[in-house]
Amino acid sequence: MSDEKNRFGDKLHELEKARENLWAAEQDRKLIEQMRARVKSGQLLCPKCHEALVERSENGVIVMACPKDEGAWLDSVTLKRVLSNK
């Protein structure tokens, strides 16, 4: 009887894990879908939080910045201009 209970408990645990894995896979699929839609729309995404970057002026330099302040990015032309002003 005890062995039967253990096997039943193991099966329930396996079922719970399988459901968790299915849920996680579905959440991943949704996030990937959202990211692909943003990329197709031409929006640049923050590599850290995946939010759409917004254009912002910092000390007269236009940068693409994360709305959550995870960082700011600039193109090579702007970078060269900033470095030449030093």
C-alpha positions in Angstrom: 0.0 0.0 0.0 2.8 2.4 0.9 4.6 1.8 -2.3 1.3 2.4 -4.2 0.9 5.8 -2.4 4.5 6.8 -3.3 4.0 6.0 -7.0 0.7 7.9 -7.0 2.4 10.9 -5.3 5.3 10.7 -7.8 2.8 10.7 -10.7 1.0 13.8 -9.2 4.4 15.5 -8.8 5.3 14.7 -12.5 1.9 16.0 -13.6 2.4 19.3 -11.7 5.9 19.7 -13.2 4.5 19.1 -16.7 1.8 21.7 -16.2 4.4 24.2 -14.9 6.6 23.5 -18.0 3.6 24.0 -20.3 2.8 27.3 -18.6 6.4 28.5 -18.8 6.6 27.5 -22.5 3.4 29.5 -23.2 4.7 32.6 -21.4 8.0 32.4 -23.4 6.0 32.0 -26.7 4.0 35.1 -25.8 7.1 37.2 -25.0 8.8 36.1 -28.1 5.8 37.0 -30.2 5.7 40.5 -28.6 9.4 41.0 -29.2 9.0 40.0 -32.9 6.1 42.4 -33.4 8.2 45.2 -32.0 11.2 44.4 -34.2 8.9 44.2 -37.3 7.5 47.7 -36.4 11.0 49.1 -36.5 11.3 49.9 -32.8 14.6 49.5 -31.2 14.5 47.4 -28.0 16.6 47.8 -24.9 18.8 44.7 -24.7 18.4 44.5 -20.9 14.6 44.9 -20.3 13.3 44.7 -23.9 11.2 47.9 -23.7 11.1 50.1 -26.7 13.9 52.7 -26.7 13.0 56.4 -26.7 14.9 59.2 -28.3 16.3 61.6 -25.7 18.7 64.5 -25.8 21.6 64.4 -23.3 23.8 67.5 -23.2 22.9 68.3 -26.8 23.5 64.7 -28.0 20.6 62.6 -29.3 20.6 59.1 -27.8 18.2 56.2 -27.8 17.5 55.6 -24.1 15.8 52.9 -22.1 12.6 54.2 -20.5 13.5 52.3 -17.3 17.0 53.9 -17.3 18.8 50.7 -18.1 21.1 52.5 -20.4 21.4 54.7 -23.5 22.7 53.9 -27.0 24.0 56.0 -29.8 25.0 55.3 -33.4 28.6 55.4 -34.6 28.3 58.8 -36.2 27.1 60.4 -32.9 29.8 58.5 -31.0 32.5 59.8 -33.2 31.2 63.3 -32.9 31.1 63.1 -29.1 34.6 61.7 -29.0 36.0 64.4 -31.3 34.6 67.1 -28.9 36.8 65.9 -26.0 
